[in-house]
Amino acid sequence: MKSWAPLGLLAGLLALLLWLGGQGAAAPVAAAPQASAVPAASGQPERVFVRLSAGTERERAEAQAEEADAEPEMELAVYLAQEDRLSVMGLEDFVRHAVAGEMPASFAPEALKAQAVAARSYALWKSTLFGGGGCSQRAGADVCTDSGHCMAYADESSLRQSWGEDYQENWAAVCRAVEETEGLVCAYDGEPIQALFHAVSGGRTEDAVAVFQNALPYLTSVESQGEEGSAEYRAELFFSGAELAQRLNAAFPGAGLDPAKLPQQLELLSRTDSGRVEELRLGARTATGRQLRQALGLNSTNFSLSFEDGGVRIQTLGYGHGVGMSQVGANAMAQEGADFAQILTHYYQGVSIVPAASLLGD
Ligand SMILES: [Zn+2]
């Protein structure tokens, strides 16, 4: 909207100048010798010019007043990882593409709104604007579009490809969620929060300290109901003894795993309060649940092992690190009638939802 008003103004002025230019070429010829002809010839353009000039002044004043009223939109320096370039863009524009990249557009409107606020909060928490350290992948970037590092970001061409004929409808749903929460963030202690989120918690989210060794009062473990229907709620993998021993010996040198002795060599040592594996023994070594998750590509660290048919069956619950908002849980809450604020204050305990601009002070 903002960019169209000055453009329209410019186009109008340009048209007028061109038109006056065209008139101007004929005017000197008629004006000098015949005084009586001057008003007739130049009167019309004069009047038009005066009227237009007055309109232009008014429009300019109105535009200035409007600009003084409206908060200038915050901008983010975004490292577009896939294109390997830095782009400065409006916060809301970034949030639209982040929501589109992070959550299925078919989710309930209030879940999409919760996702928009979470994405906006996380991006501003990282941003230098709010004293964050920015993205460590690229100097000068507030945030990057590497989903494994900062946040997923789906550009128009990838969305057109993945959404196909649903593109218009899906994009409209995403834009609505972003617009209806415009500028809002979750805040704690006067700062945007590190609004981590994940796909499926498996019934209970994880405390941040268990995953990131960094306790945050708003990232504690909470129940997450209604996820059971999700395809990623439960999963299992089966490895032959030989394959598992080989992969784990490669990932954990010195473990000395023997395919025939896995039931004696693999042992879960501890779980966190939310039920996720904290530590396990792998032969002569120990590993964290997160290390095992990474080595084997497990959906989560909430897993159990069973030894059968000469191999090992690994069952997992949930998908992702489990900290913060469960996206599937958020959708379940929305379907039960919760609004985005209720969803956010459930998954991020103790936060308030405020305009980001109000946190900047004067
Ligand atoms: Zn990053």
Residues whose N, C-alpha, C, O or C-beta is under 5 A from the ligand:
A	BS01	ZN	C135 S136 Q137 V143 C144 H149 C150
